[in-house]
Amino acid sequence: MRADTEQHVTSSDADAQRAVAVQSAFDELGRLSFAEHSLESVVHTVTRLAARVLPGEPITSVTIVLGDRPSTVASSGDLAFDLDQVQYRLGSGPCLSAATTGRPSEIRDTRSDRQWPEFSAEAARAGCDTVLSFPLPVQERVAGAMNVYAPELTAADDGIRDLLTRFASYAVVPVSNMYLYEAAVERAEHLSAALDSRAVIDQAKGVLMERFKLTPDQAFQALTRVSMETNTKVRDVAARFVATGEMRPE
């Protein structure tokens, strides 16, 4: 009787410690700052926190599908990246299913899976027992998934499996937001560069029109002709002309 009581107390203590660790991990995920992280570092943080609350050493990756072409935009280890590539090559697997259907996909045991047997066989040979892919929230038509690859069999313990699902569903939010943030920054940089290019091209056209009495189309054609003949970007031809009065390099 006493042994049963001690075992119950020990089990309760372990559950309490795990609950504290899980809440601490969730709190850290919630404090992630876009200004201090990249998508890659966010994925590594997710992996580090997953290792804190889950058995074994799970690793993570992020799959993005643009059109019909999937790619891994971040991963925390070679195993995750390599198993993503296996799915892309086969054209099927949990990460592609989650990304394209918007529903979580899992392989409880890669050694007995029948849904994706070819992928599961390769995953098992690579030392991965369990796979969970969680879709990124639907925002700006981004199709993607966060993938968790667990070397230790987690599905045998329903409690661990539920925890894995909870963790992935929570972690996918900062991962998705970080991806969208980086994409928005990249678009803004491209827009800024495009506006700068347009401004200097318009300036060069204006000088050509005034100096040689050309129409706008003729001025632009003059710039593009030099661009093709010198294998130089139109923007660079325009910038040189505005700065030096010469369109061709000396």
C-alpha positions in Angstrom: 0.0 0.0 0.0 2.8 2.3 0.9 4.6 1.6 -2.3 1.5 2.4 -4.3 1.2 5.6 -2.5 4.8 6.6 -3.1 4.5 5.7 -6.7 1.3 7.9 -7.0 3.1 10.8 -5.3 6.1 10.4 -7.6 3.9 10.3 -10.7 2.0 13.3 -9.5 5.2 15.2 -8.9 6.4 14.3 -12.4 3.2 15.5 -14.0 3.4 18.7 -12.0 7.0 19.3 -13.1 6.1 18.6 -16.7 3.1 21.0 -16.5 5.5 23.8 -15.3 8.0 23.0 -18.1 5.2 23.1 -20.7 3.8 26.4 -19.5 7.4 27.9 -19.4 7.9 26.7 -23.0 4.6 28.3 -24.1 5.5 31.5 -22.3 8.8 31.7 -24.1 7.2 31.1 -27.4 4.8 33.9 -26.7 7.7 36.3 -26.0 9.5 35.7 -29.2 10.4 39.1 -30.8 10.5 39.4 -34.6 13.2 42.1 -34.3 15.5 39.7 -32.5 14.9 36.5 -34.6 14.9 35.1 -38.0 12.7 32.3 -39.2 15.6 29.9 -38.8 16.3 30.9 -35.2 12.5 30.7 -34.4 12.5 27.1 -35.7 15.6 26.3 -33.6 13.9 27.8 -30.5 10.9 25.7 -31.1 13.1 22.6 -31.3 15.0 23.5 -28.1 11.7 24.0 -26.3 10.3 20.8 -27.7 13.3 18.9 -26.4 12.6 20.5 -22.9 9.1 19.1 -22.7 9.1 16.0 -25.0 11.1 12.8 -24.7 14.1 12.2 -27.0 15.4 15.0 -29.1 12.6 16.0 -31.6 13.6 18.3 -34.4 11.5 20.6 -36.5 11.2 22.1 -40.0 8.9 24.4 -41.9 7.4 23.5 -45.3 6.0 26.2 -47.6 4.1 25.3 -50.8 4.1 27.9 -53.6 1.9 26.8 -56.5 2.7 23.1 -56.6 6.3 23.4 -55.4 7.1 22.6 -51.8 10.3 23.7 -50.1 11.8 23.7 -46.7 12.4 27.3 -45.6 13.9 26.4 -42.2 14.9 23.3 -40.3 16.7 22.7 -37.1 18.6 19.6 -38.2 19.6 17.4 -41.1 17.1 14.7 -40.3 14.1 17.1 -40.6 15.4 18.6 -43.8 16.2 15.2 -45.4 12.8 13.7 -44.5 11.1 16.7 -45.9 13.0 16.2 -49.2 11.9 12.5 -49.2 8.3 13.6 -49.1 8.8 16.2 -51.9 10.5 13.5 -54.1 7.7 11.0 -53.4 5.0 13.7 -53.8 3.3 12.5 -50.6 3.7 12.4 -46.8 2.4 14.1 -43.7 4.0 17.5 -44.3 2.5 17.8 -47.8 -0.8 16.6 -46.6 -0.9 19.2 -43.7 0.2 22.0 -45.9 -2.2 21.4 -48.7 -5.3 20.3 -46.8 -5.0 22.6 -43.7 -5.5 19.6 -41.4 -2.9 18.1 -39.0 -1.3 14.9 -40.2 0.6 12.3 -38.2 2.4 9.0 -38.4 2.2 7.4 -35.0 4.7 4.7 -35.7 6.8 4.8 -38.9 7.4 1.1 -38.6 3.8 0.2 -39.1 2.3 3.1 -41.0 0.1 2.2 -44.0 -1.0 5.6 -45.2 2.5 6.6 -46.5 4.3 3.3 -46.4 7.2 4.3 -48.7 8.0 7.5 -46.8 7.5 5.8 -43.4 10.0 3.1 -44.4 12.6 5.7 -45.2 11.8 7.6 -42.0 12.2 4.5 -39.9 15.5 3.6 -41.5 16.6 7.2 -40.7 15.8 6.7 -37.1 12.5 8.7 -36.9 9.7 6.9 -35.0 6.9 9.6 -35.0 6.0 12.5 -37.3 3.5 15.3 -36.7 2.8 18.0 -39.3 0.7 20.9 -38.3 -0.7 23.3 -40.9 0.3 27.0 -40.7 -2.7 29.3 -40.1 -4.3 30.4 -43.3 -3.0 33.9 -43.9 -2.3 35.6 -47.2 -2.9 32.4 -49.0 0.3 30.8 -47.6 0.2 27.0 -47.7 2.6 25.5 -45.3 3.2 23.2 -42.3 5.5 22.9 -39.3 6.9 19.4 -39.0 8.0 17.7 -35.9 10.2 14.6 -36.2 10.5 12.5 -33.0 13.3 9.9 -32.9 11.6 8.2 -29.9 8.2 6.6 -30.2 5.8 9.2 -28.7 2.5 7.7 -29.9 2.7 4.8 -27.6 2.0 7.2 -24.7 -1.3 9.0 -25.3 -0.3 11.7 -22.9 3.0 12.4 -24.7 1.2 12.3 -28.0 -1.4 14.8 -26.8 1.4 17.0 -25.5 3.2 16.9 -28.8 0.0 18.0 -30.6 -0.6 20.8 -28.1 3.0 22.0 -28.4 2.9 21.9 -32.3 -0.5 23.8 -32.4 0.9 26.5 -30.1 4.4 26.7 -31.8 3.0 27.0 -35.3 1.6 30.5 -34.6 5.0 32.3 -34.0 6.5 30.2 -36.8 3.8 31.3 -39.3 3.9 34.9 -38.1 7.7 35.0 -38.5 7.5 33.6 -42.0 4.9 36.2 -43.0 6.9 39.0 -41.3 10.1 38.1 -43.3 8.1 37.8 -46.5 6.6 41.3 -45.9 10.0 42.8 -45.2 11.4 41.2 -48.4 8.5 42.6 -50.4 9.0 46.0 -48.9 12.7 45.9 -49.8 11.9 44.9 -53.4 9.3 47.7 -53.6 11.7 50.2 -52.3 14.4 49.1 -54.8 11.8 49.2 -57.6 10.7 52.8 -56.7 14.4 53.9 -56.5 15.0 52.4 -60.0 12.0 54.0 -61.4 13.0 57.4 -60.0 16.5 57.4 -61.5 15.2 56.0 -64.9 12.6 58.8 -65.1 15.3 61.3 -64.3 17.5 60.0 -67.0 14.7 60.0 -69.5 13.9 63.7 -68.6 17.5 64.7 -69.3 17.6 62.8 -72.6 14.3 64.3 -73.7 15.5 67.9 -73.0 19.0 67.4 -74.4 18.1 65.5 -77.6 14.4 66.5 -78.0 13.3 62.9 -77.7 9.9 61.6 -76.8 9.5 59.6 -73.6 9.4 56.3 -75.5 12.5 57.3 -77.5 14.4 58.2 -74.4 13.5 54.9 -72.7 14.5 53.0 -75.9 17.9 54.7 -75.9 18.5 53.6 -72.3 17.4 50.0 -73.0 19.5 49.8 -76.1 22.6 50.7 -74.2 21.6 48.3 -71.4 21.4 45.4 -73.9 24.6 46.3 -75.7 26.7 46.7 -72.5 24.9 43.9 -70.6 24.1 46.4 -67.8 20.8 46.9 -65.9 18.7 49.8 -67.2 18.8 51.3 -63.8 22.6 51.4 -63.7 22.8 52.9 -67.2 20.3 55.6 -66.1 22.2 56.3 -62.8 25.5 56.6 -64.7 24.0 59.0 -67.2 22.5 61.2 -64.5 25.8 61.3 -62.6 28.2 61.7 -65.5 26.3 62.6 -68.6 27.5 59.5 -70.3 25.5 56.3 -70.8 28.4 54.0 -71.7 31.3 53.2 -69.5 34.6 54.8 -70.5 
